[in-house]
Amino acid sequence: MPKAKRETILFHLLRTVFWIIVSGNHWLSATPKPVKGKDIFLKHCAECHGNRGEGVDDEYSKPLIGDWPRDKLTQYIEETMPDYDPALVKGQEAETVSHYIYNTFYQKPGLFAKTTKPELAHLTNRQYRQSVADLFAQFEGKPKITNPRHGLVGKYFNTEGMNKRKSIHTEKIDSVIDFNYSNKSPLKGMNPNKFSIYWEGSILPRESGWYEFFVKSPNGFEFRINQKNSSPTIEQKVSTGMLHETSAKLYLLGGRPYPFSLNYFKFDDPKASIELRWKTPIGKKEIIPADYFYTQVVPPSFVIQQKLPPDDASHGYERGTQVDGTWDEAITYAALDAAKYASSKIMRLAKPNNGEEKQQIIPIVENFVRFAFREKLSEEELTQYVRLKFSEQEPHNTTIEKIVLFTLKSPRFLYPEWQTLAKKEPDPYVIASRLALYFWDSIPDQRMHKLIESNNLHKKIHFEKQAKIMLKDSRTKAKFTEFMIAWLDMKNKELPRLDHKKFPNFSALLALDLRRSLLQWVENNVWEKSFKWNSFLGMDKVYVNARIAEFYGIQYPKNQKKEEFWEIDSSIIGREGLHTHPYVLVSHSYPDESSPIHRGIFTSRKILGRMLRPPTEAVSFENSEFDPSWTMRRKVEELTKSANCMSCHDLINPTGFLLEGYDAAGKKRSKILGQPIDLRVNYLDSDGSKRSFEKAGDLIDHALQSSMPPKSFVYELLKYLAKQPSESFVKVATSNLSKSLKNNHLSIPDLYMKLCYQAAFNGINWIK
């Protein structure tokens, strides 16, 4: 046979064998072998998602988990995956691989160790400041408001010379400090040329952060905040005769009262006026509202004034995992400030007589170290850390500074879980330390130490009783307020601004009032009235003041002070749940128009508890690119119509469109561009069921029926309280607590208490 013919026959034979293998020809097998979902996943998906769905850096780094029903997952894969060629996985293969993904890891977040592994973390910024403040409060007295009367006590004096008081004329309660006496006297019967006023009380800020205080007057004054006998925070000893404003900035911890005083005097000046304003961490310069003042005077607090580098918040909550030169330098300077303060304070507390200074100082310093380290110290430790440090060659105040500096820089103070890892079994001090950290972001107080030492805080029943006591502490309420600020997307955001031409009466002060309205509702209803889940999401009451009432067309009582808030039924201004509070709506809007996308994301995540994946590509919204006659709904539908976008926007858009009955300022409306609004939407729930909604309140009704919103809320709260992944607390009954919350068998404050107690008593599941 010729060679060329043999090569031709061989070629055709090899080609035939190749096609038999490729096509799975029945010549080799009567029944073709089915393709497995795992094989499809490894071939087309693992390159971006990892072999186990764990994610791949620089591709899709997050684990492949979510809450879509399987039908939606199949549809999404068939339309969009793999993203480099969606035509590769279609029909039966899309269904097969989605079945594999869904059952193997999609709804099993616990499989991914990197999201559940706890980390040994130092105190966060808030925990550090709170712990140091409470550490000093063990010796100075805890600042606590027991007489909740608002305002400042004003003592009005007739004077003889420059602030030389002759006699008291009147004592009365003033709500705010904003007075213009011109050339007249403050009160009838007082000399208009020579008088002084001394205001005293406390100020209680709601949020933690930097506050700037402004005193404006042509006369003399001395202003003090968080100080007793030291130099004034701001002063103007000699009156200028000209209107002059002076300011000072300091860091204050929210939920903690501070002593406050303003000594004001006029002596033969042409005019008299005094004005006290502040600028809150997120706010506008304003006259300090009356509801932040209290007539009771409290002890001062030592609050760290050093600027601390931001905590790592990449996991959705602050963690003390960032350790670098910046952090070390900041806490070193903070500890130095605390050491100087402690030295002067302890030297005053000791009050030595007859050369017994050292004997009186040492027990105070020992207690300082003991409270900072959160446990009882042995005699050997006390000798090592305190007693041997004192010598005749060094002044006692210098020794105190060194001990305090060492203590506040020690890992035993900075790392709260240090005790746990150093002991085989957690003892009462470990549990007490966790309770204080989870409830208050702080350290155990003197009372808890005494209970442990008297053997009255070591059984389970003892800790349950202690948890109920800690729940009522003002620090607990303050921490919950901080959580709500984060949960409501209000943290580190500037006040919302709207287009002045379109919304001429919407001001920064109105935005600030709306923000306070929402937080006051949290404090007065959720916390004080022990709201349950349905009342929390339903929000049937709102708080308004004169400025809010005027903007939203509410008639306010004639006897109501304009600066004060009062409670009204939320239906009066057309509210249909927490997601429709004016501040939530306006802070999720564009300056000139509503934003169904931003509102939909907030509602999907917070109200409905849905898990939204990050977008595969960022798409910016440019209003000018669309026909101006289109409604915002039509614009968003056009922008997000691609399959990639609709993978998440079929959840986001319906919830956002339901809120189109409110404009950018959160005002109720029935028309857009002169046309009646159609709010009807179709929504695919987490079970794969299609639902029809017609108004914003339908979302609340659905949320109250679903198990996902309370579950999401419980997980978010636990993470915030403990600053560790929720999955790290395997013995915390999050599932049972979520069910109890959903069924209204558990109030939100009780949920807070149970989470703190169970997490503290059972501890972290350290993975070794």
WOGIMO-V934695 format. One record per pair of residues at least 4 apart in sequence whose C-alpha atoms are under 8 Angstrom apart, sorted by the first residue. I is the first residue (numbers start at 0). GAP is how many residues later the second one is. Records with the same first field share a line. If there is no record, write none. Layout:
I: GAP  GAP
//
This chain:
0: 4  5
1: 4
2: 4
3: 4
4: 4
5: 4
6: 4
7: 4
8: 4
9: 4
10: 4
11: 4
12: 4
13: 4
14: 4
15: 4
16: 4
17: 4
18: 4  6
19: 4  5  7  8
20: 4
23: 4  5  8
24: 4
25: 4  5  6
34: 4  5  58
35: 4  60  61
36: 4  56  59  60  61  62  63  64
37: 4  59  62
38: 4
39: 4  5  53  57
40: 4  5  10  56
41: 4  5  9
42: 4
43: 38
44: 4  5  37
45: 4  5  6  7
46: 4  9
47: 7  8  11  12
48: 4  5  6  7  10  11  12  14  15
49: 4  5  6
51: 53
52: 10  11  12  52  53
53: 7  8  9  10  58
54: 4  5  6  7  8  9
55: 4  5  6
56: 4
62: 46  49
63: 41  42
64: 40  41  42  43  44
65: 40  41  545  546  547
66: 39  40  543  544  619
67: 4  5  618  619  620
68: 4  617  618  619
69: 4  28  29  32  618
70: 4  617
71: 4  616
72: 4  25
73: 4  20  21  24  25
74: 4  19
75: 4  5  567  568  571
76: 4  5  9  12  13  17  21
77: 8  9  11  12  13  16
78: 7  11  564
79: 5  6  563  564
80: 4  5  6  7  8
81: 4  6  7
85: 4
88: 4  5
89: 4
90: 4
91: 4
92: 4
93: 4
94: 4
95: 4
96: 4
97: 4
98: 4
99: 4
100: 4  5
101: 4  5
102: 4
103: 4
104: 4  6
108: 6
109: 5  6  617
111: 4
112: 4
114: 610
115: 609  610  611  612
116: 608  610  611  649  650
117: 606  607  610  646  647  648  649
118: 202  605
119: 201  295  297
120: 198  199  200  294  295  296
121: 197  198  199  292  293  294
122: 4  5  196  197  291  292  293
123: 4  187  194  195  196
124: 4  183  185  186  195
125: 4  315
126: 4  310  314  315
127: 4  286  314
128: 4  124  174  175
129: 4  123  173  311  312
130: 4  310  311  312
131: 4  170  171  172
132: 4  168  169  170  171
133: 4  8  308  309  311
134: 4  233  236  237  308  310
135: 4  165  166  206
136: 4  5  6  164  165
137: 4  307  308
139: 159  160
140: 158
141: 157
142: 113  114  115  155  156  157  158
143: 112  113  154  330
144: 112  149  151  153
145: 150
146: 147  148  149
147: 146  147  148
148: 145  146  147
149: 25  140  141  142  143  144  145
150: 22  23  24  25  50  139  140  141  142  143  144
151: 21  22  23  24  47  48  49  50  141  142  143
152: 18  19  20  21  46  47  48  142
153: 17  18  19  20  43  44  45  46
154: 13  14  15  16  17  42  43  44
155: 12  13  14  15  39  40  41  42
156: 8  9  10  11  12  13  38  39  40
157: 7  8  9  10  11  32  33  36  37  38
158: 4  5  6  7  8  35  36  37
159: 4  5  6  34
160: 4  33  106
161: 103  104  105
162: 32  33  102  103  104
164: 30  31
168: 21
172: 122
174: 114  115  118
175: 111  112  113  114
176: 97  98  99  110  111
177: 95  96  97  98  109
178: 94  95  96
179: 92  93  94
180: 4  5  90  91  92
181: 88  89  90  91
182: 9  10  87  88  89
183: 8  9  87  88
184: 4  5  6  7  8  10
185: 4  6
189: 5
190: 4
192: 73  74  75  76
193: 71  72  73  74
194: 70  71  72
195: 67  68  69  70
196: 66  67  68
197: 63  64  65  66
198: 62  63  64
199: 59  60  61  62  95  97
200: 58  59  60  92  93  94  95  96  97
201: 55  56  57  58  59  91  92  93  94  95  96
202: 54  55  56  57  89  90  91
203: 50  51  52  53  54  88  89  90
204: 47  48  49  50  51  52  87
205: 48  49  272  275
206: 46  47  48  74  271  274  275
207: 43  44  45  46  47  73
208: 42  43  44  45  71  72
209: 39  40  41  42  70  71
210: 38  39  40  41  67  68  69  70
211: 35  36  37  38  66  67  68
212: 34  35  36  63  64  65  66
213: 31  32  33  34  62  63  64
214: 19  30  31  32  59  60  61  62
215: 27  28  29  30  57  58  59  60
216: 25  26  27  28  55  56  57  58
217: 21  22  23  24  25  26  53  54  55  56
218: 17  19  20  21  22  23  24  45  46  47  50  53  54  55
219: 15  16  17  18  19  20  44  45  46
220: 14  15  16  41  42  43  44
221: 10  11  12  13  14  15  40  41  42
222: 9  10  11  12  37  38  39  40
223: 4  7  8  9  10  35  36  37  38
224: 8  33  34  35  36
225: 32  33  34  73  74  75
226: 5  6  32  33  73
227: 31  72
232: 15
233: 12  13  14
238: 27  30
239: 4
240: 28  29  30
249: 55
250: 52  53  54
251: 4  51
252: 50
253: 224
254: 219  220  222  223
255: 218  219  222
256: 41
257: 39  40  41  42  43
258: 38  39  40  41
259: 37
263: 10
265: 6
274: 12
275: 11  12
276: 8  9  10  11
277: 7  8  9  10
278: 4  5  6  7
279: 4  5
281: 210  211  212  213
282: 211  212  225  226  229
283: 224  225  228
285: 223
287: 4
288: 4  274
289: 273  274
290: 273
301: 36
303: 30  33  34
304: 29
305: 24  25  27  28
306: 23
307: 19  22  23
308: 17  18  21
310: 7  8  9  10  11
311: 5  6  7  8  9  10
312: 4  5  6
313: 4
316: 402  403  406
317: 402  405
318: 404  405
321: 5
322: 4  5
323: 4
324: 4
325: 4
326: 4
327: 4
328: 4
329: 4
330: 4  78
331: 4  73  77
332: 4
333: 4
334: 4  69  70  73  74
335: 4  65  69
336: 4
337: 4  66  67
338: 4  61  62  63  64  65  66
339: 4  61
340: 4
341: 4  58  59  62
342: 4  54  55  57  58
343: 4  53
344: 4
345: 4  15  18  19
346: 4  14  50
349: 7  10  11  14
350: 6  9
351: 4  5  8
352: 4
355: 4
356: 4
357: 4  38
358: 4
359: 4
360: 4
361: 4  24  25
362: 4
363: 4
364: 4  21  35
365: 4  16  20
366: 4
367: 4
368: 4  35  38
369: 4  5  6  7
370: 4  72  73  74  75
371: 35  36  40  41  71
372: 34  39  40
373: 39  55  56  59  69  70
374: 54  55  74
376: 4  5
377: 4
378: 4
379: 4
380: 4
381: 4  5
382: 4  5
383: 4  5
384: 4  18
385: 4  17
388: 10  14
389: 4  6  9
390: 4  5
393: 4  5
394: 4
395: 4
396: 4
397: 4
398: 4
399: 4
400: 4
401: 4
402: 4
403: 4
404: 4
405: 4
406: 5  6
407: 5  6
408: 4  5
409: 4
410: 4  7
411: 4  6  7
415: 17  18
416: 4  13
417: 4
418: 4  11
419: 4  5  6  10
425: 4  5
426: 4  31
427: 4  24  29  30
428: 4  23
429: 4
430: 4  329  330  332
431: 4  12  16  328
432: 4  10  11
433: 4  326
434: 4  5  9  32  321  322  325
435: 4  5  6  7  8
436: 4  5  6  284  285
437: 4  283  284  318  322
438: 31  32  36  37  40  282  314  317
439: 35  36  39
440: 38  280
443: 4  5
444: 4
445: 4
446: 4
447: 4  9
448: 4
449: 4
450: 4  5  6
451: 4  5  6
455: 6
456: 5  6
457: 4  5
458: 4
459: 4
460: 4
461: 4
462: 4  294
463: 4  293
464: 4
465: 4
466: 4  286  289  290
467: 4  285
468: 4
469: 6
470: 5  6  278  282
471: 4  5
472: 4
473: 4
474: 4
475: 4
476: 4  46  50
477: 4
478: 4
479: 4
480: 4  38  41  42
481: 4
482: 4  234  237
483: 4  38
484: 4  5  6  34
485: 4  5
486: 119
487: 96  118
488: 4
494: 13  16  17  92
495: 12  15  90  91
496: 10  11  14  94
497: 4  5  8  92  93  94  166  167
498: 4  5  92  93
499: 4  5  6
501: 90
502: 89  162
504: 46
505: 4  5  45  159
506: 4
507: 4
508: 4
509: 4  37  38
510: 4  72
511: 4
512: 4  32  34  35
513: 4  30  34  68  69
514: 4  68
515: 4
516: 4  25  26  27  48
517: 4  24  25  63  65
518: 4
519: 4  23
520: 4  5  20  21  22
521: 4  5
522: 4  5
523: 4  5
524: 4  5  6
525: 4  5  6  10  222  223
526: 4  221  222
529: 217  218  219  220
530: 4  5  216  217  218
531: 4  209  212  213  214  215  216
532: 4  171  177  208  209  211  213  214  215
533: 4  170  208  210
534: 4  5
535: 42
536: 40  41  42  70  163
537: 38  39  40  162
538: 31  37  38  39
539: 29  30  31  35  36  37
540: 26  27  28  29
541: 25  26  27  28  39
542: 22  23  24  25
543: 4  5  21  22  23  24
544: 4  17  18  19  20  21
545: 4  10  15  16  17  18  19
546: 4  15
547: 4  6
548: 4  5  6  7
549: 4  5
551: 21  115
553: 18  19
555: 4
559: 4
567: 4
569: 4  5  6
570: 4  5
572: 94  95
573: 94
574: 5  6
575: 4  120  121  124
576: 4  119  120  123
578: 5  6  24  28
579: 4  5  79  86  116
580: 4  85
581: 4  83  84  85
582: 4  83
583: 4
584: 4  14  77  79  80  81
585: 8  78  79  80
587: 6  7  10  11
588: 4  5  6  7  9  10  75  76
589: 4  5  74
590: 73
591: 72
592: 39  70  71
593: 38  66  68  69  70
594: 4  37  61  69
595: 4  36  37  40  56  57  59  60  61  63  64
596: 4  39  55  56  59
597: 4  58
598: 4  56  57  60
599: 4  51  52  53  54  55  56  57
600: 4  51  55
601: 4  5
602: 4  5  52  53
603: 4  5  6  7  47  48  51
604: 4  5  6  7
605: 4  103  106  107
606: 93  96  102
607: 91  95  98  100  101
608: 99  100  101  102  103  104
609: 76  98  99
611: 36
612: 35
614: 30
615: 28
620: 18
621: 4
623: 4
625: 4  9
628: 44
629: 4  5
630: 4  41  42
631: 4
632: 4  24  27
633: 4
634: 4
635: 4  17
636: 4  16
639: 5  6  9
640: 4  5
641: 4
642: 4
644: 4
645: 4
647: 4
648: 4
649: 4  33  34
650: 4  32  33
651: 4
652: 4
653: 4  27  28  29
654: 4  41  44
655: 4
656: 22  24
657: 21  22  23  35  36  37  38
658: 20  36  37
659: 17  19
660: 7  8  9  10  16  18
661: 4  5  6  7
662: 4  5  6
669: 6  7
670: 4  5  6
671: 4  5
678: 14  15  16
679: 12  13  14  15
680: 11  12  13
681: 8  9  10  11
682: 7  8  9  10
683: 4  5  6  7
684: 4  5  6
692: 5  6
693: 4
694: 4
695: 4
696: 4
697: 4
698: 4
699: 4
700: 4
701: 4
702: 4  5  6
703: 5  38
704: 37
705: 36
706: 4  31  32  35
707: 4
708: 4
709: 4  28  29  31  32
710: 4  23  24  27  28
711: 4
712: 4
713: 4  20  23  24
714: 4  11  19
715: 4  10
716: 4  35
717: 4  5  8  37  38
718: 4  5  6  7
719: 4
720: 35
721: 34  37
723: 4
724: 4
727: 36  37  38
728: 30  33  34  35  36
729: 34  35
730: 27  28  31
731: 23  26  27  30
732: 4  25
733: 4
734: 4
735: 4
736: 4  9  14
737: 4
738: 4
739: 4  5  6
740: 4  5  6  7  10
745: 4  5
746: 4
747: 4
748: 4
749: 4
750: 4
751: 4
752: 4
753: 4
754: 4
755: 4
756: 4
757: 4  5
758: 4  5
//
